[in-house]
């Protein structure tokens, strides 16, 4: 139920308004002065405040400013017995939803109150979504407890509150965009745009248009002006992934943006000014690229003010189980399947892999396993052949899904599922002794 606070020192009028508003289905509280009103605002989540201008211990116009500062999601409607344009203008500047004259506008109170409630409801919904987004992209959502990833997180936390350009280094699939998003959402720019682009996905001409925009008539097909991503990210953050693939010509334009906060759109003659934080990422060694003449050294030094190296998954094997469980939770929900856990052997096989695709590869493997699972637990039988082959190469022991032991284990699991865990019936169907079944169950860690 929406809550309304009426602030007025005229007791009879306050009670009358309270009865009328209560009949409309709102929960109403009353206060005769500023001090009592502020106390009630602290104690309750008030949606709309109906406030008189003249109060025994203050002025309603000034009170609006204090309320909006401390309770920005609440709306304030001011009421006065004497219409005053100056007060009305100042009240709106202070953040009032509207300004009413008592007596003349009594019939407007309920419709106006309903509109204010609608605005509060929408604001609360947006605020809730923003909190969810911030939580989703916070550093707390980065999975891992290994020392090497915790060091990277600590560095990112330190640079996040600044406007410093950040260069994220690491192999493809190590989570560079996740880090970029966390840095943005932990920065003062978190309420502004976060714009990401993969520089390797576009040719030079198209990438220039995407980044900086163009004027109508700049080239065939440019029928109207288009904003570039730098302009879209104004006052926010732009994430330039795979920066090492950018042409030398575009690198020069990027350097200009970093140094002057302005650029020239394709086909334009004047500069466009922006205030954008740049976070760049690459899997290449840009210093070597610069020595080879493929990357501007001045841009490299401008970008590398603050570097963060993200470790490859093979360098943080102790995090594999945490990551696997995280992705399992995601994909079981998506597939609407109940999977109780991951077998120890499955995790062991994952740790023996060299992970050329890093976290992205692990994510895909878990999704595949969830789709294939029929036992309620992820087992080696759902792993791709390349994972099993890598394990065989590392350990010298074959773990192929076509092994007799693997086939036997899978068959026992299926029979156990068929009998709903009845071991006597399962042994009968398998045509083996019950003691043999118990030994096999223990050997294959089948519960």
C-alpha positions in Angstrom: 0.0 0.0 0.0 1.4 3.4 -1.0 2.1 5.8 1.9 1.3 9.5 2.0 2.5 12.0 4.6 0.4 15.1 5.3 2.3 18.0 6.9 0.0 20.9 8.0 -0.4 22.7 11.4 -4.1 23.1 10.8 -5.4 20.0 12.6 -8.9 20.0 11.2 -7.7 20.4 7.6 -5.1 17.7 8.1 -7.6 15.2 9.5 -10.1 16.0 6.7 -7.4 15.4 4.0 -6.3 12.2 5.8 -9.9 10.8 5.7 -10.3 11.6 2.0 -7.0 10.1 1.0 -7.5 7.0 3.1 -10.8 6.4 1.3 -8.8 6.3 -1.9 -6.8 3.3 -0.6 -3.6 5.0 0.6 -2.0 4.6 4.0 -1.8 8.1 5.5 0.4 9.6 8.2 0.2 13.1 9.7 2.7 15.6 11.0 2.0 19.2 12.4 5.5 20.5 11.7 8.9 20.0 10.0 10.5 18.2 12.9 7.8 15.6 13.3 7.6 15.2 9.5 11.3 14.5 9.2 11.1 11.9 12.0 8.3 10.1 10.2 10.2 10.1 6.9 13.1 8.4 8.7 10.8 5.7 10.2 8.6 5.0 7.1 9.1 4.6 3.4 6.9 7.5 2.4 5.9 7.7 -1.3 4.3 11.2 -1.5 4.4 14.2 0.9 1.5 16.7 0.9 3.1 19.7 2.6 1.8 23.2 3.7 4.1 26.1 2.8 3.8 27.9 6.2 4.7 25.7 9.1 5.4 26.6 12.8 9.1 25.6 12.6 10.0 26.2 9.0 9.0 26.8 5.4 7.6 24.1 3.1 9.5 25.4 0.1 12.8 24.9 2.0 11.6 21.5 3.3 11.1 20.3 -0.2 14.8 20.6 -0.9 15.7 18.7 2.3 13.3 15.9 1.5 14.4 15.5 -2.1 18.1 15.4 -0.9 17.6 12.7 1.6 14.6 10.8 0.0 15.0 11.3 -3.8 12.4 8.7 -4.7 9.7 10.4 -2.7 7.6 13.2 -4.3 6.4 16.4 -2.6 3.2 18.3 -3.4 3.2 21.8 -1.8 -0.1 23.4 -0.6 -0.6 27.1 0.4 -3.6 29.2 1.4 -2.2 32.1 -0.6 -1.0 31.6 -4.2 2.5 33.0 -4.6 4.2 32.7 -8.0 7.7 33.2 -6.5 7.1 30.4 -3.9 5.7 28.1 -6.6 8.7 28.7 -8.9 11.2 28.1 -6.1 9.3 25.0 -5.0 9.6 23.4 -8.4 13.3 24.3 -8.6 13.8 22.6 -5.2 12.2 19.4 -6.7 8.5 19.7 -5.8 6.2 17.5 -7.9 3.5 20.3 -8.0 2.2 23.4 -6.2 -1.5 23.8 -5.1 -3.6 26.6 -3.7 -5.9 25.4 -0.9 -9.6 25.9 -1.6 -9.2 26.6 -5.3 -7.5 23.3 -6.2 -9.2 20.8 -3.8 -10.6 18.8 -6.6 -7.1 18.4 -8.1 -5.5 16.8 -5.1 -6.6 13.2 -5.7 -5.8 13.1 -9.4 -2.5 14.9 -8.7 -1.7 12.4 -5.9 -2.3 9.5 -8.3 0.1 10.9 -10.8 2.7 11.4 -8.2 2.3 7.8 -7.0 2.7 6.6 -10.6 5.9 8.5 -10.9 7.2 7.1 -7.6 6.3 3.6 -8.6 8.2 4.0 -11.9 11.2 5.5 -10.1 11.4 2.7 -7.6 11.2 0.1 -10.4 14.0 1.8 -12.3 16.0 2.1 -9.1 15.5 -1.6 -8.4 16.7 -2.5 -11.9 19.7 -0.3 -11.6 20.6 -2.0 -8.3 20.3 -5.4 -10.0 22.5 -4.3 -12.9 25.1 -2.8 -10.5 25.1 -6.1 -8.5 25.4 -8.2 -11.6 28.5 -6.2 -12.8 30.1 -5.7 -9.4 33.5 -7.1 -8.5 31.7 -9.5 -6.1 30.3 -11.3 -9.1 33.8 -12.1 -10.5 34.3 -15.8 -9.6 37.6 -17.0 -8.1 39.6 -17.3 -5.0 43.1 -17.9 -6.4 45.8 -15.4 -5.5 46.4 -14.3 -9.1 42.8 -13.4 -9.8 42.3 -11.7 -6.4 45.4 -9.5 -7.2 43.8 -8.5 -10.5 40.5 -7.7 -8.8 42.3 -5.6 -6.2 44.1 -3.5 -8.9 40.8 -3.0 -10.7 39.1 -1.8 -7.5 41.8 0.7 -6.9 41.6 2.3 -10.4 37.7 2.1 -10.6 37.0 5.4 -8.7 39.4 7.4 -10.9 39.1 8.6 -14.5 42.4 6.9 -15.5 42.5 5.0 -18.8 42.9 1.3 -18.2 44.5 -1.4 -20.4 43.4 -4.9 -19.8 45.8 -7.6 -21.0 45.3 -11.3 -21.3 44.4 -14.2 -23.5 41.0 -14.3 -25.3 38.2 -15.5 -23.1 39.8 -14.5 -19.7 36.9 -12.1 -18.8 38.2 -8.7 -19.9 34.8 -7.3 -20.6 33.5 -8.5 -17.2 36.4 -6.6 -15.6 35.6 -3.5 -17.7 32.0 -3.6 -16.7 32.9 -4.0 -13.0 35.3 -1.0 -13.2 32.6 1.1 -14.8 29.9 0.2 -12.3 32.2 0.8 -9.4 33.1 4.3 -10.7 31.4 7.7 -10.4 30.2 7.2 -14.0 28.1 4.1 -13.1 24.8 6.0 -13.8 26.0 6.8 -17.4 26.4 4.7 -20.4 28.8 1.7 -20.7 29.4 1.1 -24.4 31.5 -1.9 -25.7 32.9 -2.6 -29.2 35.1 -5.4 -30.5 37.5 -3.6 -32.8 38.4 -6.9 -34.6 34.8 -7.2 -35.8 34.9 -4.3 -38.3 36.9 -3.1 -41.2 38.7 0.3 -40.9 36.0 2.4 -42.6 33.1 0.9 -40.8 35.0 1.0 -37.4 35.7 4.7 -37.9 32.0 5.3 -38.5 31.0 3.2 -35.5 33.4 4.9 -33.2 33.1 8.5 -34.3 29.9 8.8 -36.3 29.3 10.6 -39.5 27.5 13.5 -41.2 24.8 13.1 -43.7 26.3 12.9 -47.2 29.7 11.8 -46.0 29.5 8.7 -48.2 27.0 6.7 -50.3 24.2 5.6 -48.0 24.8 8.2 -45.3 21.3 9.8 -45.6 21.3 11.3 -42.1 23.7 12.2 -39.3 24.8 9.3 -37.0 26.2 9.5 -33.5 29.3 7.4 -32.9 29.9 5.3 -29.9 32.2 7.9 -28.3 29.3 10.3 -28.4 26.9 7.7 -27.1 29.2 7.1 -24.2 29.6 10.7 -23.3 30.1 11.1 -19.5 30.3 7.3 -19.3 32.7 4.6 -20.3 33.7 3.1 -23.7 35.3 -0.4 -23.8 37.5 -1.0 -26.8 38.1 -4.8 -27.0 40.8 -6.3 -29.2 42.4 -2.8 -29.6 45.5 -4.4 -31.2 43.5 -5.0 -34.4 42.8 -1.2 -35.0 44.5 0.4 -38.0 47.3 2.9 -37.5 45.1 5.7 -39.0 42.3 5.0 -36.5 44.9 4.8 -33.7 45.9 8.4 -34.5 42.3 9.5 -34.1 42.0 7.6 -30.8 45.1 9.2 -29.5 43.6 12.6 -30.3 40.4 11.8 -28.3 42.5 10.6 -25.3 44.6 13.8 -25.4 42.0 16.5 -26.3 38.6 14.8 -25.5 37.4 15.7 -29.0 37.2 14.1 -32.5 36.0 14.9 -36.0 33.1 12.8 -37.4 33.4 11.3 -40.9 32.4 14.0 -43.3 32.4 16.8 -40.7 34.6 19.9 -40.5 34.3 20.8 -36.8 35.3 18.9 -33.7 32.9 17.2 -31.3 33.8 17.3 -27.6 33.2 14.4 -25.3 34.0 13.3 -21.8 34.6 9.6 -22.0 36.6 7.2 -19.9 38.4 4.6 -22.1 39.0 1.0 -21.1 40.9 -0.9 -23.7 41.8 -4.6 -24.0 43.9 -6.8 -26.1 45.4 -10.3 -26.2 48.4 -9.0 -28.1 51.8 -7.7 -26.7 51.3 -4.1 -27.8 54.9 -3.2 -27.0 56.1 -5.9 -29.4 53.5 -4.7 -31.9 54.8 -1.1 -31.5 58.4 -2.3 -32.1 57.2 -4.1 -35.3 55.5 -0.9 -36.5 52.0 -2.3 -36.2 51.0 -0.2 -33.2 51.7 3.4 -32.3 54.1 3.7 -29.4 52.7 7.0 -28.3 49.2 5.5 -28.1 50.6 2.5 -26.2 52.2 4.7 -23.6 49.0 6.8 -23.3 46.9 3.7 -22.9 49.1 1.8 -20.5 49.0 4.3 -17.7 47.3 1.5 -15.6 47.7 -2.1 -16.8 45.9 -5.1 -15.4 46.9 -8.5 -16.6 44.1 -11.1 -16.4 45.4 -14.7 -15.8 44.7 -17.5 -18.1 42.4 -20.3 -16.7 45.3 -22.7 -16.8 47.1 -20.4 -14.2 44.1 -20.6 -11.8 43.1 -24.3 -11.8 41.8 -24.1 -8.2 39.0 -21.8 -9.5 37.7 -24.3 -12.1 35.3 -26.0 -9.6 33.9 -22.6 -8.5 33.5 -21.5 -12.1 32.0 -24.8 -13.2 29.4 -24.7 -10.3 28.6 -21.1 -11.2 27.9 -21.9 -14.9 26.0 -25.1 -13.8 23.6 -22.9 -11.8 23.0 -20.7 -14.8 22.4 -23.4 -17.3 20.3 -25.7 -15.2 17.9 -22.7 -14.7 17.9 -22.0 -18.5 17.3 -25.7 -19.4 14.8 -26.1 -16.5 16.7 -29.2 -15.4 17.6 -30.5 -11.9 21.2 -31.4 -11.6 22.5 -32.0 -8.1 26.2 -31.5 -8.7 29.4 -32.3 -10.5 31.3 -35.5 -10.0 34.9 -35.4 -8.7 36.2 -37.2 -11.8 34.6 -34.6 -14.0 36.4 -31.8 -12.1 39.6 -33.7 -12.3 39.4 -34.0 -16.1 38.7 -30.3 -16.4 41.8 -29.5 -14.4 43.9 -31.6 -16.7 42.8 -29.6 -19.8 45.1 -26.7 -21.0 42.1 -24.3 -21.7 43.1 -22.5 -24.9 39.6 -20.8 -24.8 39.9 -20.0 -21.1 36.6 -19.2 -19.2 34.6 -18.9 -22.3 35.5 -22.4 -23.3 34.7 -23.7 -19.8 31.3 -22.0 -20.0 30.5 -23.7 -23.3 31.5 -27.1 -22.0 29.3 -26.8 -18.9 26.4 -25.8 -21.1 27.0 -28.8 -23.3 27.1 -31.1 -20.3 23.9 -29.8 -18.9 22.1 -30.5 -22.2 23.5 -34.0 -22.4 23.0 -35.0 -18.7 20.5 -37.7 -17.9 21.7 -38.7 -14.5 21.3 -35.7 -12.3 25.0 -35.2 -12.0 27.7 -34.0 -14.5 30.0 -36.9 -15.3 32.9 -37.5 -17.6 30.5 -39.1 -20.1 29.2 -35.6 -21.1 32.6 -34.1 -21.6 33.8 -33.4 -25.2 36.4 -35.8 -26.7 39.1 -33.1 -26.7 38.9 -32.8 -22.9 39.2 -36.5 -22.5 42.1 -36.7 -25.0 43.9 -34.0 -23.2 43.5 -35.8 -19.9 44.8 -39.0 -21.5 47.8 -37.2 -22.9 48.5 -35.6 -19.5 48.0 -38.7 -17.3 48.8 -41.5 -19.8 45.5 -43.1 -19.0 42.7 -43.2 -21.5 39.4 -41.6 -20.4 37.6 -41.9 -23.7 33.8 -42.0 -23.5 34.1 -45.3 -25.5 36.1 -47.0 -22.7 34.5 -50.2 -21.3 34.6 -48.7 -17.8 32.9 -45.5 -18.9 30.2 -47.5 -20.8 29.7 -49.8 -17.8 29.4 -46.8 -15.4 26.9 -45.1 -17.7 24.8 -48.3 -18.1 24.7 -48.9 -14.3 23.6 -45.3 -13.7 20.8 -45.7 -16.3 19.6 -48.9 -14.6 19.7 -47.3 -11.2 17.6 -44.4 -12.5 15.2 -46.9 -14.0 14.7 -48.7 -10.7 14.5 -45.5 -8.7 17.6 -46.5 -6.7 16.4 -50.1 -5.9 19.7 -51.9 -5.8 18.2 -55.4 -5.6 16.1 -54.9 -8.7 19.0 -53.2 -10.5 21.3 -56.2 -9.7 18.6 -58.5 -11.1 18.3 -56.5 -14.3 22.1 -56.3 -14.7 22.3 -60.0 -14.1 25.0 -59.6 -11.5 25.3 -60.4 -7.7 24.1 -57.7 -5.3 27.6 -57.6 -3.7 29.1 -57.0 -7.2 26.7 -54.1 -7.7 27.7 -52.5 -4.4 31.4 -52.8 -5.4 30.7 -51.2 -8.8 28.7 -48.4 -7.2 31.5 -47.6 -4.8 34.2 -47.9 -7.6 32.3 -45.5 -9.9 31.1 -43.2 -7.0 27.5 -43.7 -8.0 25.1 -42.7 -5.3 
